[in-house]
Amino acid sequence: MESYDIIANQPVVIDNGSGVIKAGFAGDQIPKYCFPNYVGRPKHMRVMAGALEGDLFIGPKAEEHRGLLAIRYPMEHGMVRDWNDMERIWQYVYSKDQLQTFSEEVGPRRPPPAPPAASASGLHTFSGLQPLPPGIVWHPVLLTEAPLNPSKNREKAAEVFFETFNVPALFISMQAVLSLYATGRTTGVVLDSGDGVTHAVPVYEGFAMPHSIMRVDIAGRDVSRYLRLLLRKEGADFHTSAEFEVVRTIKERACYLSINPQKDEALETEKVQYTLPDGSTLNVGPARFRAPELLFQPDLIGDESEGLHEVLVFAIHKSDMDLRRTLFANIMLSGGSTLFKGFGDRLLSEVKKLAPKDVKIKISAPQERLYSTWIGGSILASLDTFKKMWVSKKEYEEDGSRAIHRKTF
């Protein structure tokens, strides 16, 4: 049986970001679900009947109770560090009642598997991870990952989906390539900066050029950590993992990228008042532009990686000489860390300093770039011509991880 013969159910697309996970059906315009890619465990003793039940909390409602929880991200810099927690998050995605990701086999009707127990608060809780029952035909899954990840990361993900979730087919795709699909283009260089990884991937006529890919592990979470340090110097201390999420929110709402940071340092920066969850207020001053400056100057935290603008230009220069002019004219932004106010203007200013003088530089910043990777996956997985790209469970059982590497890009 060919891999594409078993594609009967609508594929599910999962953009597995370090900070946010996005999931939904192929063919949809936006993901059905988008929530923080973390788990929470109670850090206090339960002393009353009717208190929140369970030892693990997952999903958007975990945010509502994060003050009671120790928050932990299973992914760091685009790679899974805790596979048990990652499996539980994936299982939560599949257990959402609205995301009807299971279908029944042809034959007598049978009830679907019960979702994880829900407490009175509506939080889904898990006491352990059990393999899903046989006899359920799951939808094919398109999963995203950052480029230049270790091959073992991809192999383990395939093992989980085929052996634990029993999916009929799987495809693991590079995030930046999907972002280009979302714009309808086949040529360009994608600069994708999310929560865990920043990378630049040149693509020409639909072909990604592996030798030209550049990646640095400096991204949004590093900006959040640096902002926490800067706020501490201004007298505001954020200790717990839940309070770190408050810092992340401050970053998203108050920070911006300066076109001329040296000039802004000399001026008195306008302070923005931010209301904290307890009702008190925090005045955020120069930290507003100093924190995201880390993306362009990683040496602010002692990191010797290239700045984001250098990553982009170096990726173009590693491409064939005949393609560079076209790539400079087709730069596309993707990922949440490109949403800072002033990001595009600052990037253009820095790229002009490094690019040849007579080259036209054009940067596109789609409004939906927070979701562009998922949208590209949705488009790709719904194409009839894509059916031959799926790795079927049968192929996986016969060839193991080689089947995954053979059919991914």
RODO-145961 format. One record per residue: residue in one letter; x, y negated, z of N, C-alpha, C in turn. Coordinates in steps of 0.02 Angstrom, whole numbers, plus 50000, padded with zeros to 5 digits. Layout:
N
AXYZXYZXYZ
...
// end
This chain:
409
M500435006050000500005000050000500444993850000
E500314989249953500684983049952500464978550009
S500914974150030500774969950087500154965650076
Y500054963450014499514958750002498834962149994
D498824968849993498184972349988497784971950052
I498124970750108497774970950172497554964050196
I497684958850155497504952150176496764951050161
A496334952950208495614952050200495364946450244
N495634946050305495404940950353495784934350342
Q495474929050364495764922450356496404921950399
P496964919950369497584919450408497544914150462
V497904915250516497974910450569498664907250564
V498694900650568499324896950564499494894350633
I500104896050657500334893750723500984889850714
D500944883450727501554879250727501814879350798
N502344883250808502584884750875503124879750896
G502914873650912503384868450931503644869351002
S504214866351017504504866851084504064863451136
G503724858051115503324854251163502584855151156
V502354855951094501634856551080501524862351032
I501024866451045500844871951000500204870050964
K500184871150899499604869450859499374875750823
A498734877150825498474883350796497804882250763
G497684886050710497044885650675497044890150614
F496514889950576496444894250518496754891050456
A497044895250413497294892950348496704890250308
G496824884750273496294881650234495964875850269
D496024875450336495754869750373496204863650364
Q495924857750374496304851650364496714849750426
I496464851550484496824850150547496804856350591
P497284857050637497274862950681496674862850728
K496414868750744495864869250791496094867450861
Y496694869550878496944868450946497634865450945
C497754860950991498394857550998498484856151072
F498944859651104499034858751176499764859751196
P499964857351254500664857951275500884865251279
N501484866451254501744873351251502094874951317
Y501694875051372501984876651437501494880851477
V501754883851531501334887551579501414884151647
G500914884951689500944882251756500804887551808
R501194887551861501084892251916500964888351981
P500464890452021500324886852083500944886452128
K501064880552156501654879852200501454878952273
H500804879652287500554879052356500164885252375
M500104886452440499744892352465498994891152459
R498644896252436497914895952430497604897152499
V497224892352526496964893052594496194892952597
M495864891852540495134891552541494844896252489
A494284899352507493914903352459493644898752405
G493644901152343493404896952288493944892552259
A494554893152285495104889352256495274892352188
L495684888752150495874891252084496164898252089
E495904902752048496134909652050496674910651996
G497084915752007497584917551958498274915051975
D498764918151942499464916351957499794912651899
L499414911551845499704908351786499154904351750
F499304898151732498814893851699499094891351633
I498684891851582498894890351514498364886151479
G498574881851435498084878251394497984871151417
P497564867451380497484860351394497234858851464
K496824863251492496554861751559497084862451613
A497634865651598498184865951646498434858851661
E498364854351612498574847451623498164844151679
E497524845951682497094842851732497314844551803
H497634850351812497834852751878498584853051886
R498944849351843499674850151843499994848051909
G499654843751948499934841752012499984847552061
L499594852852050499614858852092500104864052065
L500354862852005500714868151970501454866351959
A501864871551957502544870851933502524872151858
I502704867051819502654867451746503304870251717
R503224874851670503824877851639503704878751564
Y504164876151525504144877051452504534883351433
P504224888051397504604894051378505094892851321
M505034887051287505484885551231505924879551248
E506544880051228507024874551237507424873851173
H507434867951145507804866551083507614871451027
G506964872651019506724876650963506784884050971
M507084886451026507174893551037506794895851099
V506524901851095506154904551152506654906951205
R506584904351266507024906351321506674911351368
D506014911051371505634915551414505094918951372
W505234925051351504784928551306504134930551340
N504154932051405503534933951440503034928151439
D503264922151455502814916351455502594914651384
M503044915451336502864913951266502314918751242
E502374925151260501864930051241501184928251270
R501194925851331500564924151364500234918051331
I500634913451310500354907651274500054909851208
W500414914051171500144916651108499504920551120
Q499484924451174498874928251188498304923551205
Y498454918051238497934913051253497644910251189
V498074908851140497844906251076497354911151044
Y497514917551048497094922651017496464923951058
S496464921951121495894923451164495374917851166
K495524912151135495044906751135494404909151100
D493834908451133493214910751104493064907351038
Q493214900851033493054897250972493504899150914
L494104901450929494574903450877494474910850864
Q493954912650827493754919550819494304923250780
T494844925050813495404927950777495374935550773
F494844938550800494804945750791494194947350749
S494224952850714493654955250676493614962750687
E493044965550674492944972550689493094976750627
E493334982650640493464987350586492814989350552
V492874991350490492284993750455492034999950491
G491395000350504491125006050541490665003650595
P490555007750647490095005850701490334999350734
R489854995050751490034988750784490264990150854
R490754986550876491004987350943491104980350973
P491044979651038491134972951067491864970851062
P491984964351054492674961951052493004962651120
P493664962551123494004963051187493844957051230
A493784958251295493624952751340494204947851344
P494064941351344494604936451352494854936651423
P495424933451437495674933251505495154930151551
A495164932251614494674929651662494724922151667
A494154918851671494134911651679493894910051749
S494234905651783494034903651850493464898651845
A493194896651903492644891851904492834885351870
S493474883751871493694877451842493734877751766
G493664883851738493724884551666494434886051644
L494904886651691495584888251672495644895651658
H495974897351604496104904351590496704906551630
T496644912351662497184914651705497394921651685
F498014923251699498294929751682498654932551742
S498534938851756498934942051808499444946751778
G499374948051714499854952351680499704952351606
L500184954351565500084954551493500004961751472
Q499424963351444499294970151421499264970151345
P499514975451313499434975951240498694975751222
L498554972651165497854972151144497604979051123
P496944980251131496674986851117496734988651044
P496874995151030496894997350960496194997050932
G496134997150866495474996950835495254989950819
I495644984950840495474978050822495934975950765
V495634973550711496034971050655496124963550663
W496734961550678496874954450687497014951250620
H496954944750619497094940950559497844940450548
P498064939950485498774938650471498984932150505
V499614931550522499864925650557500444922550520
L500404916050508500974912250484501254908450544
L501874909850561502194906850620502764902350596
T502854896650627503394892150607503984892650656
E504574890950631505164890550674505644885350646
A506084883050689506584878050668507124881450626
P507434877850579507964880850539508594882050581
L508994886750557509624888550589509534891450659
N508944894250673508854897850735509214904550731
P509434907450786509734914050784509234919150757
S509474923850717509024928750686508664932950739
K508974933850798508654937850850508004934650874
N507974928050871507364924450891506784926450846
R506914926550781506414928350731506214935750738
E506714939950750506574947150756506134948650817
K506264945250872505874946350933505154943950923
A505074938250889504394935750875504004940750832
A504334943650783504014948650740503814954750781
E504254956850826504104962550869503484961350911
V503424955350939502844953650981502204953850941
F502204950750883501594950350844501384957050814
F501864960950792501694967450762501534972650815
E501914972850869501844978350917501374976650975
T501354970350997500914968451052500234966251026
F500234962050974499604959350949499324963250890
N499724967850863499484972350810499234968550748
V499574963150729499354959350671499474963450608
P499034962650557499124966650496499694963950452
A499864957550459500394954550419500644948250452
L501274946650437501604940850469502054937450419
F502104930850426502604927050387502884921650433
I503544921150435503874916050477504204911050430
S504014904750437504234899650390504594893850424
M505044890850386505424885050410504954878950415
Q504994875450471504534869850484504584864350432
A505184862250415505264856450371504984857650301
V505064863750276504804865350209504044864650208
L503724866850261502994866250266502784858850268
S503174854650301503014847550304502994844550234
L503444846850190503454844250122502834846650083
Y502634852950095502024855550064501434851150080
A501414848550141500834844650164500754838250124
T501304835750094501264829550054501124830949981
G501134837349961501034839049891501664838349849
R502234837249881502854836549844503234843149843
T503694843649794504134849549792504864847449798
T504994840949796505684838449801505714832949854
G506234833349895506334828149946506764830850002
V506934826450048507294828650108506854826950168
V506714831950209506284831050266506704830050329
L506574824550364506884823450429506344824950481
D506424830450515505924832750564506234832150634
S505924828150676506154827450745505564828350792
G505564833750829505024835350874505224834550946
D505024839450987505184839151058505844842551074
G506034847551034506634851451050507204850851001
V507044849650937507544850050884507444844350834
T508004841750808507984837150751508364840450694
H508064840650635508414843650578508224840150513
A508684840450466508574837750399508664843350349
V508154844250306508154849750258508024847050188
P508524847150144508414845250074508054850750036
V507554848849997507174853549956507144850749885
Y507304855049836507284852749766506864857649725
E506334854949694505864859049654505634865249692
G505504864349756505234869849796505754874249827
F506394873149813506924877349840507274873649897
A507274876649957507664873850012508394875750000
M508844871350018509564872550007509894873950074
P509974880350092510214882150159510884879150176
H511334878450127512004875750141511984868350158
S511424865050144511374857850156511004856050221
I510714861050253510314859650313510754857150370
M510514851950403510854849350462510374849650521
R510634851450580510214852050639510604849650701
V510254845950745510534844250810509994845450863
D510214847550921509744849050975509644842851020
I509524837250988509344831051023508664828950996
A508164828451039507484826851016507084823951073
G506424824451068505974820951114506064822551187
R506184828851204506254830651275506874827551305
D507394826951264508004823551288507874816151301
V507464813151258507274806151269506884805451334
S506424810151347506044810051410506494810551470
R506994815051467507454815851523507874809551534
Y508074806551479508474800351484508054794651511
L507414794451491506964789251517506864790151592
R506814796451614506744797651686507344794951724
L507944795951696508554793351728508544785651730
L508344782551675508324775251672507814772351721
L507234775651726506714773351773506944774151845
R507334779351858507604780251925508054774451944
K508444772051896508884766251909508474759951922
E507854759751896507424753951907506994754851969
G507094760452005506744761352069506154765952067
A506004769052010505444773752006505724780752001
D505534785052047505804791852049505264796852030
F505444801451986504984806751965505344813451976
H505114817252027505474823152048505224829552015
T504574830752019504304837352003504204838251927
S504074844551909503954846051838503314842651814
A502814841951858502194838451839502324831051829
E502754828151871502914821051864503334819751801
F503704824851779504064824151716503574823251658
E502994826351663502474825451611502214818251611
V502214815051670502024807951673502544803751636
V503184805451644503714801951608503624802751533
R503444808751512503334809951440502774805451414
T502244804751453501694800451431501904793151428
I502314790951477502574784051475502984783051411
K503394787951395503804787651334503364786651272
E502844790551268502414790351208502034783751202
R501874780651259501454774651257501834768051261
A502434768251290502784761851302503424760951263
C503744766351242504414765851211504374763851137
Y504914760751115504974758851044505704758851025
L505834758850960506524758550935506684751550913
S507224748950937507434742150920507814742150854
I507684737150812508054736550749508764734150763
N508854730650820509514728050840509584728650915
P509784734550940509814735551013510294730851049
Q510844728851017511314724251049510984717451062
K510584715251014510234708851022509704709351078
D509344715051080508834715951131509134716351201
E509744719151205510074719551270510224712551297
A510384707851252510554701051272509934697051291
L509354699051264508734695451279508384698651339
E507914695051366507524697851421506934701651391
T506944708251399506424712351369505754711451405
E505234710851365504564710351394504384716851429
K504154716351490503974722251528503254724251514
V503154730851511502484733551501502254736751566
Q501644735351585501384738251647501024744751631
Y501244750051665500944756651655500614758951720
T499994761251715499634763651774499764771051784
L500034772751841500194779651858499574783451881
P499584790051881498994793951900498714792451969
D499144790052016498904788552083498604781452089
G498584777852033498294771152033498794765552040
S499404767152061499924762052066500174760151997
T500524754651992500764752351926501524752351925
L501784753251865502504753451854502664748651797
N503134744151809503354739451756503954742451721
V503884743851657504414746851617504744741351576
G505404740351586505764735051552506214737651497
P506874736351502507344738251449507344745751434
A507124749851481507094757051469506654758751410
R506204754051392505744755151336506124756451271
F506664752851259507044753951197507694757651209
R507934757751271508554761251285508474768851280
A507904771451301507794778751301507784781651231
P507364779151185507364782151118507994780651078
E508404775851101509034774451068509474780751068
L509334785251113509704791551118509684795451052
L509134794851014509074798450951509614796250901
F509804790050904510314787350859511014787250891
Q511034787450957511674787450993511684792951047
P511764799251028511764804551078512324803851129
D512844799951113513394799151161513174795351224
L512574792551224512314789251284512244794151342
I512174800651326512144805751378512744810451374
G513264808151339513874812051334513844817651283
D513344817551240513274822751188513664820551126
E514044825051097514464823351040514124824750973
S513474826250974513104827550912513054821150870
E512894822250805512774816550761512114813150779
G512074806750764511434803250771510954805550717
L510334804050729509804806350683509914803750612
H510144797550604510264794750538510854798250504
E511354800250543511924803750515511734810750494
V511304813950532511054820650514510724820350445
L510324815250434509964814450371510444813350312
V510894808550320511354806850265511844812550252
F512094815750304512554821350295512214827050257
A511574828350271511214833650236511164832150162
I511044825750146511004823750075511694824450042
H512224822450077512894822750049513144829950041
K512854834550079513034841650071512674844850012
S512194841349984511834843749925512244842149862
D512044845149806512394844049743512384836649724
M512924834449695512994827349678512434824849632
D512204829149587511674827149540511004826149574
L510914828849634510264828449667510224822849718
R510784819949737510794815349794510364809149783
R510394806249724510004800149710509254801549719
T509034807349694508334809249700508144810349773
L508584813349812508434814649882508394808149923
F508854803549909508824797049944508164793449931
A507874794549872507244791149855506634795049878
N506744800749910506174804849933506304807550003
I506384802950051506484804850121505794805050155
M505644810550188504994811050221505084812550295
L504704809050337504744809950409504214814950433
S504394818650485503934823550514504104824350588
G503604826050628503724827350698503564821450743
G503394823050806503174818050854503684812750872
S504324814450869504844809550888504964804250834
T504634804950776504684799750725504114794650732
L503694795550784503114791150794503264784850834
F503874784250860504044778250897503944772050854
K503664766850883503594760450848504284758050827
G504354756050764504994753650738505454759050713
F505244765350715505684770850696505894770250622
G505404769250578505554769050506506024763450488
D505904757450515506334751650500507044752850525
R507104755650584507774756950612508144762150570
L507784767450551508104772750511508344769950444
L507924766050412508104763150347508724758750354
S508754754850408509324750450420509974754450428
E509934760050465510524764150478510734768050415
V510254770550378510414774450317510744770050265
K510524763850260510824759150211511564758150225
K511764758450288512474757450306512904763350283
L512594769250276512974775250259512904777350186
A512384775050153512244777250084512634772950034
P512754775449973513054771249921512634765049908
K512974759549891512644753049886512104752749832
D512194756449776511724755849720511164760949722
V511094764549777510594769849782509944767149810
K509384768849778508734766949804508534771549861
I508344768749917508144772749975507404771549990
K507034777049992506314776450007506144781550061
I505834779050115505644783350171504884783450176
S504594789450175503874790250182503724792650253
A503234789450284503034791250352502284792650353
P502064798750334501354800250332501024799350400
Q500414796850401500064795650464499974802150503
E499884807650466499744814050499500384817950513
R500964814550517501594818150523501674822150587
L501274820650638501284824750698501044831850683
Y500604832450632500324838950615500554841450546
S501014838050514501174839650444501444846750435
T501814849250484502064856150478501474860950478
W500994859950523500414864450525500004863750461
I499904857650437499504856650377499834860150317
G500494859650312500854863050258500764870650263
G500794873350324500674880450333499974882450314
S499494878150330498794879450312498704879850236
I499034875250201498994875150128499334881350099
L499934882850123500324888450096499964895150106
A499724896350167499414902850183498754903950148
S498444898550122497804899350088497884900150012
L498494899849987498614900649915498574908049895
D498264909449838498234916349814498934918949797
T499354914449770500034916449751500474918149810
F500244916349870500644917649930500544924749957
K500034928149934499864934649963500444939649959
K500864939149908501414943749901501984942249950
M501944936549984502484934650030502394937650099
W501784939750116501674942450183502094948750195
V502324949550256502634955850278502104959850313
S501914965550284501384969550314501654973650372
K501194976050413501394980250470501724986650444
K501484989250388501774995250359502504994050338
E502634988350306503314986550287503754985850349
Y503474982850401503864981850463504034988550495
E503554993150495503674999750525504205003550485
E504225002450419504705006150377505405003050379
D505444996350376506084992950370506304989050431
G505844988150479506024984350539506164977050524
S506654974250559506794967150553507044965150484
R507304969950445507544968250378506984965650335
A506374968250345505794965950306505654958650320
I505744956650383505614949650402506114945050369
H506754946850371507274942550342507234942350266
R506984947750236506944948150164506414943350135
K505894942150174505324938350147505214931650182
T505724928850212505634922450245506104917350215
F505914910950222506344905650197506304899750244
// end
